[in-house]
């Protein structure tokens, strides 16, 4: 058994706790680890990191998980934990503003780095982190979970097998209604809607769209974006009203290599009437597909109806017919867990892992350019990084 100790900073938050700790690291432990190149099993050992002021919250998490997962190590002294040689990986899912400091310390301590996105709020800082890690010779990675969602993987299969012919456009719809806390409790943390705390739809989601577009469809060449604060006031976790200073919706148009045009609407102020919380429609010369988080449906050219515009009668065509579901032929594991397994094997066996801090910096770059495009009301080119 090859145990590898992982400092997990920020896992008392919703995403860090559910996706990274419970559904990834603890799930890997429950299955007996993952195989290494030598044949022995890689077993991650989580050490939960919390701030001294939040020590009680950390203990509540441990108490909740203890009956099923046994004793979990904790610390509120990050510096001491980083100084301990046996701790090999530093993972960061803290607030964006604190992430740079934690990752910098971990690089200086010689730890392998794995962190959530965005890696910073400014491109220059994100690039500096990537270059610092490279110069220090530490392995590093950034969470890009949507690449392993079943619906996205089915979409990638269609592209790889030439289903679409020449891809023309990609249209993404993402988001749902986040209650403002006035009459219904809100379902997202309040910092998401405060710019001063690192919140904002564009900063959050353009990082996702960058790696999805780059890895699935083609490199992003230019961007035109518009943001909005649709809900100007919300109530926080204590029920107190606060002013929303960060965009809760972002509308972006992207030009990709291969003359593919992409449009993404991302909003926390939209009610869902579509197949899923995230849908991607891809239209090509030979066929189209609509992918959600887990499913994907296709319509080939031979199945495409021939509408004739006539608003004076009910449509004789049911446009939801004529689509076929892509079968689920493979077993799809949790997307976060899949990437965690790849990163653990990268650290232990030096297997390839291309989703590094520089790739993460590309997402920060697109978000920063999106914000600039919104401010200046114009198209902006996306220059190469690194």
Secondary structure in CASP SS format (residue, H / E / C, confidence):
PFRMAT SS
TARGET T0000
AUTHOR 0000-0000-0000
METHOD secondary structure of the structure
MODEL  1
X C 1.00
X E 1.00
X E 1.00
X E 1.00
X E 1.00
X E 1.00
X E 1.00
X E 1.00
X E 1.00
X C 1.00
X C 1.00
X C 1.00
X C 1.00
X H 1.00
X H 1.00
X H 1.00
X H 1.00
X H 1.00
X H 1.00
X H 1.00
X H 1.00
X H 1.00
X H 1.00
X H 1.00
X H 1.00
X H 1.00
X H 1.00
X H 1.00
X H 1.00
X H 1.00
X C 1.00
X C 1.00
X C 1.00
X E 1.00
X E 1.00
X C 1.00
X C 1.00
X C 1.00
X C 1.00
X C 1.00
X E 1.00
X E 1.00
X E 1.00
X E 1.00
X E 1.00
X E 1.00
X E 1.00
X E 1.00
X E 1.00
X C 1.00
X C 1.00
X H 1.00
X H 1.00
X H 1.00
X H 1.00
X H 1.00
X H 1.00
X H 1.00
X H 1.00
X H 1.00
X H 1.00
X H 1.00
X H 1.00
X H 1.00
X H 1.00
X H 1.00
X H 1.00
X H 1.00
X H 1.00
X C 1.00
X C 1.00
X C 1.00
X E 1.00
X E 1.00
X E 1.00
X C 1.00
X C 1.00
X H 1.00
X H 1.00
X H 1.00
X H 1.00
X H 1.00
X H 1.00
X C 1.00
X C 1.00
X C 1.00
X E 1.00
X E 1.00
X E 1.00
X E 1.00
X E 1.00
X E 1.00
X C 1.00
X C 1.00
X C 1.00
X H 1.00
X H 1.00
X H 1.00
X H 1.00
X H 1.00
X H 1.00
X H 1.00
X H 1.00
X H 1.00
X H 1.00
X H 1.00
X H 1.00
X H 1.00
X C 1.00
X C 1.00
X C 1.00
X E 1.00
X E 1.00
X E 1.00
X E 1.00
X C 1.00
X C 1.00
X C 1.00
X C 1.00
X C 1.00
X C 1.00
X C 1.00
X H 1.00
X H 1.00
X H 1.00
X H 1.00
X H 1.00
X H 1.00
X H 1.00
X H 1.00
X H 1.00
X H 1.00
X H 1.00
X H 1.00
X H 1.00
X H 1.00
X C 1.00
X C 1.00
X C 1.00
X E 1.00
X E 1.00
X E 1.00
X C 1.00
X C 1.00
X H 1.00
X H 1.00
X H 1.00
X H 1.00
X C 1.00
X H 1.00
X H 1.00
X H 1.00
X H 1.00
X H 1.00
X H 1.00
X H 1.00
X H 1.00
X H 1.00
X H 1.00
X H 1.00
X C 1.00
X C 1.00
X C 1.00
X C 1.00
X C 1.00
X C 1.00
X E 1.00
X E 1.00
X E 1.00
X E 1.00
X E 1.00
X E 1.00
X E 1.00
X E 1.00
X E 1.00
X C 1.00
X C 1.00
X C 1.00
X C 1.00
X C 1.00
X C 1.00
X C 1.00
X C 1.00
X C 1.00
X C 1.00
X C 1.00
X C 1.00
X C 1.00
X C 1.00
X H 1.00
X H 1.00
X H 1.00
X H 1.00
X C 1.00
X H 1.00
X H 1.00
X H 1.00
X C 1.00
X C 1.00
X C 1.00
X H 1.00
X H 1.00
X H 1.00
X H 1.00
X H 1.00
X H 1.00
X H 1.00
X H 1.00
X H 1.00
X H 1.00
X H 1.00
X H 1.00
X H 1.00
X H 1.00
X H 1.00
X H 1.00
X H 1.00
X C 1.00
X C 1.00
X E 1.00
X E 1.00
X E 1.00
X E 1.00
X E 1.00
X E 1.00
X E 1.00
X E 1.00
X E 1.00
X C 1.00
X C 1.00
X C 1.00
X C 1.00
X E 1.00
X E 1.00
X E 1.00
X C 1.00
X C 1.00
X C 1.00
X C 1.00
X C 1.00
X E 1.00
X E 1.00
X E 1.00
X C 1.00
X C 1.00
X C 1.00
X C 1.00
X C 1.00
X E 1.00
X E 1.00
X E 1.00
X E 1.00
X E 1.00
X E 1.00
X E 1.00
X E 1.00
X C 1.00
X C 1.00
X C 1.00
X E 1.00
X E 1.00
X E 1.00
X E 1.00
X E 1.00
X E 1.00
X E 1.00
X E 1.00
X C 1.00
X C 1.00
X C 1.00
X C 1.00
X C 1.00
X C 1.00
X C 1.00
X C 1.00
X C 1.00
X C 1.00
X E 1.00
X E 1.00
X E 1.00
X E 1.00
X E 1.00
X E 1.00
X E 1.00
X C 1.00
X C 1.00
X E 1.00
X E 1.00
X E 1.00
X E 1.00
X E 1.00
X C 1.00
X C 1.00
X C 1.00
X C 1.00
X E 1.00
X E 1.00
X E 1.00
X E 1.00
X E 1.00
X H 1.00
X H 1.00
X H 1.00
X C 1.00
X C 1.00
X C 1.00
X C 1.00
X C 1.00
X C 1.00
X C 1.00
X C 1.00
X C 1.00
X C 1.00
X C 1.00
X C 1.00
X C 1.00
X C 1.00
X C 1.00
X C 1.00
X C 1.00
X C 1.00
X C 1.00
X C 1.00
X E 1.00
X E 1.00
X C 1.00
X C 1.00
X C 1.00
X C 1.00
X C 1.00
X C 1.00
X C 1.00
X C 1.00
X C 1.00
X H 1.00
X H 1.00
X H 1.00
X H 1.00
X H 1.00
X H 1.00
X H 1.00
X H 1.00
X H 1.00
X H 1.00
X H 1.00
X H 1.00
X H 1.00
X H 1.00
X H 1.00
X C 1.00
X C 1.00
X C 1.00
X C 1.00
X C 1.00
X C 1.00
X C 1.00
X H 1.00
X H 1.00
X H 1.00
X H 1.00
X H 1.00
X H 1.00
X H 1.00
X H 1.00
X H 1.00
X H 1.00
X H 1.00
X H 1.00
X H 1.00
X H 1.00
X H 1.00
X H 1.00
X H 1.00
X H 1.00
X H 1.00
X H 1.00
X C 1.00
X C 1.00
X C 1.00
X E 1.00
X E 1.00
X C 1.00
X C 1.00
X C 1.00
X C 1.00
X C 1.00
END
